[in-house]
Amino acid sequence: MLHQQIDQKISEKEAWALRRQLGIPNNKRLWVLACMDERLPVEKALGIGEGDAHIFRNAGGLVTDDAIRSAMLTTQFFGTKEIIVINHTECGMMTASAMKTKTAKHNEPVLEIRSLIE
């Protein structure tokens, strides 16, 4: 019956939401560091789906303090056994020659990036 199907879907969603509390690791025990560029389809490139990996993205797919912290947490507390770093060609972050933060009016930070091609 329909109500049984709905109850089943609700149970599945609850289990998904409570994965960490139940001690369930991601499906592939995988952590991926990649560039934040939306043209880089990490899941498709690796042939993985929802729940298969923790995916950490930042500008350039760089190993930053925050990336290291996240990798440490996933390996120590979430059962991750593999780490993959994925970068791509023509990454804008990799061609930036100067990046500096200026303080604008009202102390709002403004990010300025100049290309090597200038």
C-alpha positions as protocol buffer text, in pm:
chain_id: "A"
residue {
  index: 1
  type: MET
  ca { x: 0 y: 0 z: 0 }
}
residue {
  index: 2
  type: LEU
  ca { x: 100 y: 361 z: -48 }
}
residue {
  index: 3
  type: HIS
  ca { x: 136 y: 440 z: 324 }
}
residue {
  index: 4
  type: GLN
  ca { x: 381 y: 149 z: 360 }
}
residue {
  index: 5
  type: GLN
  ca { x: 592 y: 284 z: 73 }
}
residue {
  index: 6
  type: ILE
  ca { x: 589 y: 630 z: 232 }
}
residue {
  index: 7
  type: ASP
  ca { x: 684 y: 486 z: 572 }
}
residue {
  index: 8
  type: GLN
  ca { x: 970 y: 293 z: 408 }
}
residue {
  index: 9
  type: LYS
  ca { x: 1103 y: 609 z: 237 }
}
residue {
  index: 10
  type: ILE
  ca { x: 1084 y: 803 z: 564 }
}
residue {
  index: 11
  type: SER
  ca { x: 1277 y: 526 z: 742 }
}
residue {
  index: 12
  type: GLU
  ca { x: 1544 y: 530 z: 470 }
}
residue {
  index: 13
  type: LYS
  ca { x: 1581 y: 909 z: 493 }
}
residue {
  index: 14
  type: GLU
  ca { x: 1605 y: 894 z: 872 }
}
residue {
  index: 15
  type: ALA
  ca { x: 1876 y: 628 z: 850 }
}
residue {
  index: 16
  type: TRP
  ca { x: 2063 y: 843 z: 596 }
}
residue {
  index: 17
  type: ALA
  ca { x: 2044 y: 1149 z: 821 }
}
residue {
  index: 18
  type: LEU
  ca { x: 2164 y: 950 z: 1124 }
}
residue {
  index: 19
  type: ARG
  ca { x: 2458 y: 772 z: 953 }
}
residue {
  index: 20
  type: ARG
  ca { x: 2726 y: 939 z: 1165 }
}
residue {
  index: 21
  type: GLN
  ca { x: 2539 y: 890 z: 1492 }
}
residue {
  index: 22
  type: LEU
  ca { x: 2499 y: 522 z: 1401 }
}
residue {
  index: 23
  type: GLY
  ca { x: 2871 y: 491 z: 1321 }
}
residue {
  index: 24
  type: ILE
  ca { x: 2816 y: 423 z: 950 }
}
residue {
  index: 25
  type: PRO
  ca { x: 3111 y: 546 z: 734 }
}
residue {
  index: 26
  type: ASN
  ca { x: 3075 y: 669 z: 378 }
}
residue {
  index: 27
  type: ASN
  ca { x: 3018 y: 381 z: 137 }
}
residue {
  index: 28
  type: LYS
  ca { x: 3367 y: 370 z: -17 }
}
residue {
  index: 29
  type: ARG
  ca { x: 3559 y: 489 z: 292 }
}
residue {
  index: 30
  type: LEU
  ca { x: 3696 y: 760 z: 64 }
}
residue {
  index: 31
  type: TRP
  ca { x: 3792 y: 1128 z: 108 }
}
residue {
  index: 32
  type: VAL
  ca { x: 3844 y: 1341 z: -204 }
}
residue {
  index: 33
  type: LEU
  ca { x: 4013 y: 1681 z: -230 }
}
residue {
  index: 34
  type: ALA
  ca { x: 3921 y: 1867 z: -549 }
}
residue {
  index: 35
  type: CYS
  ca { x: 3895 y: 2212 z: -700 }
}
residue {
  index: 36
  type: MET
  ca { x: 3565 y: 2389 z: -640 }
}
residue {
  index: 37
  type: ASP
  ca { x: 3522 y: 2446 z: -1015 }
}
residue {
  index: 38
  type: GLU
  ca { x: 3177 y: 2321 z: -1112 }
}
residue {
  index: 39
  type: ARG
  ca { x: 3317 y: 2193 z: -1442 }
}
residue {
  index: 40
  type: LEU
  ca { x: 3495 y: 1919 z: -1246 }
}
residue {
  index: 41
  type: PRO
  ca { x: 3232 y: 1647 z: -1193 }
}
residue {
  index: 42
  type: VAL
  ca { x: 3407 y: 1457 z: -913 }
}
residue {
  index: 43
  type: GLU
  ca { x: 3143 y: 1188 z: -865 }
}
residue {
  index: 44
  type: LYS
  ca { x: 3114 y: 1122 z: -1237 }
}
residue {
  index: 45
  type: ALA
  ca { x: 3492 y: 1119 z: -1289 }
}
residue {
  index: 46
  type: LEU
  ca { x: 3537 y: 863 z: -1011 }
}
residue {
  index: 47
  type: GLY
  ca { x: 3226 y: 663 z: -1090 }
}
residue {
  index: 48
  type: ILE
  ca { x: 3083 y: 715 z: -743 }
}
residue {
  index: 49
  type: GLY
  ca { x: 2743 y: 821 z: -615 }
}
residue {
  index: 50
  type: GLU
  ca { x: 2576 y: 991 z: -322 }
}
residue {
  index: 51
  type: GLY
  ca { x: 2716 y: 870 z: 8 }
}
residue {
  index: 52
  type: ASP
  ca { x: 3024 y: 707 z: -144 }
}
residue {
  index: 53
  type: ALA
  ca { x: 3280 y: 968 z: -32 }
}
residue {
  index: 54
  type: HIS
  ca { x: 3347 y: 1279 z: 169 }
}
residue {
  index: 55
  type: ILE
  ca { x: 3428 y: 1541 z: -94 }
}
residue {
  index: 56
  type: PHE
  ca { x: 3623 y: 1850 z: 11 }
}
residue {
  index: 57
  type: ARG
  ca { x: 3644 y: 2131 z: -243 }
}
residue {
  index: 58
  type: ASN
  ca { x: 3835 y: 2457 z: -239 }
}
residue {
  index: 59
  type: ALA
  ca { x: 3980 y: 2701 z: -490 }
}
residue {
  index: 60
  type: GLY
  ca { x: 4251 y: 2509 z: -674 }
}
residue {
  index: 61
  type: GLY
  ca { x: 4205 y: 2183 z: -485 }
}
residue {
  index: 62
  type: LEU
  ca { x: 4486 y: 2293 z: -255 }
}
residue {
  index: 63
  type: VAL
  ca { x: 4603 y: 2109 z: 54 }
}
residue {
  index: 64
  type: THR
  ca { x: 4529 y: 2380 z: 312 }
}
residue {
  index: 65
  type: ASP
  ca { x: 4516 y: 2366 z: 691 }
}
residue {
  index: 66
  type: ASP
  ca { x: 4139 y: 2321 z: 668 }
}
residue {
  index: 67
  type: ALA
  ca { x: 4175 y: 2039 z: 414 }
}
residue {
  index: 68
  type: ILE
  ca { x: 4427 y: 1864 z: 639 }
}
residue {
  index: 69
  type: ARG
  ca { x: 4193 y: 1905 z: 937 }
}
residue {
  index: 70
  type: SER
  ca { x: 3903 y: 1756 z: 741 }
}
residue {
  index: 71
  type: ALA
  ca { x: 4116 y: 1466 z: 614 }
}
residue {
  index: 72
  type: MET
  ca { x: 4232 y: 1395 z: 969 }
}
residue {
  index: 73
  type: LEU
  ca { x: 3876 y: 1396 z: 1103 }
}
residue {
  index: 74
  type: THR
  ca { x: 3743 y: 1164 z: 833 }
}
residue {
  index: 75
  type: THR
  ca { x: 4028 y: 914 z: 875 }
}
residue {
  index: 76
  type: GLN
  ca { x: 4023 y: 920 z: 1256 }
}
residue {
  index: 77
  type: PHE
  ca { x: 3649 y: 930 z: 1322 }
}
residue {
  index: 78
  type: PHE
  ca { x: 3460 y: 826 z: 1008 }
}
residue {
  index: 79
  type: GLY
  ca { x: 3648 y: 516 z: 891 }
}
residue {
  index: 80
  type: THR
  ca { x: 3803 y: 665 z: 577 }
}
residue {
  index: 81
  type: LYS
  ca { x: 4083 y: 449 z: 436 }
}
residue {
  index: 82
  type: GLU
  ca { x: 4164 y: 622 z: 103 }
}
residue {
  index: 83
  type: ILE
  ca { x: 4239 y: 982 z: 3 }
}
residue {
  index: 84
  type: ILE
  ca { x: 4234 y: 1108 z: -356 }
}
residue {
  index: 85
  type: VAL
  ca { x: 4342 y: 1453 z: -477 }
}
residue {
  index: 86
  type: ILE
  ca { x: 4194 y: 1563 z: -809 }
}
residue {
  index: 87
  type: ASN
  ca { x: 4298 y: 1873 z: -1002 }
}
residue {
  index: 88
  type: HIS
  ca { x: 4216 y: 1985 z: -1355 }
}
residue {
  index: 89
  type: THR
  ca { x: 4373 y: 2166 z: -1647 }
}
residue {
  index: 90
  type: GLU
  ca { x: 4334 y: 2541 z: -1693 }
}
residue {
  index: 91
  type: CYS
  ca { x: 4252 y: 2599 z: -1329 }
}
residue {
  index: 92
  type: GLY
  ca { x: 4206 y: 2973 z: -1273 }
}
residue {
  index: 93
  type: MET
  ca { x: 4343 y: 2944 z: -922 }
}
residue {
  index: 94
  type: MET
  ca { x: 4668 y: 2799 z: -1054 }
}
residue {
  index: 95
  type: THR
  ca { x: 4720 y: 3085 z: -1302 }
}
residue {
  index: 96
  type: ALA
  ca { x: 4664 y: 3365 z: -1052 }
}
residue {
  index: 97
  type: SER
  ca { x: 4985 y: 3563 z: -1007 }
}
residue {
  index: 98
  type: ALA
  ca { x: 4882 y: 3782 z: -716 }
}
residue {
  index: 99
  type: MET
  ca { x: 4610 y: 3747 z: -461 }
}
residue {
  index: 100
  type: LYS
  ca { x: 4566 y: 3995 z: -184 }
}
residue {
  index: 101
  type: THR
  ca { x: 4293 y: 4104 z: 45 }
}
residue {
  index: 102
  type: LYS
  ca { x: 4218 y: 4474 z: 72 }
}
residue {
  index: 103
  type: THR
  ca { x: 4000 y: 4637 z: 326 }
}
residue {
  index: 104
  type: ALA
  ca { x: 3723 y: 4836 z: 164 }
}
residue {
  index: 105
  type: LYS
  ca { x: 3490 y: 5085 z: 324 }
}
residue {
  index: 106
  type: HIS
  ca { x: 3311 y: 4942 z: 625 }
}
residue {
  index: 107
  type: ASN
  ca { x: 3600 y: 4695 z: 672 }
}
residue {
  index: 108
  type: GLU
  ca { x: 3457 y: 4450 z: 419 }
}
residue {
  index: 109
  type: PRO
  ca { x: 3732 y: 4234 z: 263 }
}
residue {
  index: 110
  type: VAL
  ca { x: 3771 y: 4251 z: -113 }
}
residue {
  index: 111
  type: LEU
  ca { x: 3959 y: 3980 z: -297 }
}
residue {
  index: 112
  type: GLU
  ca { x: 4171 y: 4085 z: -595 }
}
residue {
  index: 113
  type: ILE
  ca { x: 4312 y: 3831 z: -836 }
}
residue {
  index: 114
  type: ARG
  ca { x: 4537 y: 3929 z: -1126 }
}
residue {
  index: 115
  type: SER
  ca { x: 4599 y: 3688 z: -1407 }
}
residue {
  index: 116
  type: LEU
  ca { x: 4947 y: 3601 z: -1536 }
}
residue {
  index: 117
  type: ILE
  ca { x: 4818 y: 3681 z: -1883 }
}
residue {
  index: 118
  type: GLU
  ca { x: 4779 y: 4057 z: -1812 }
}
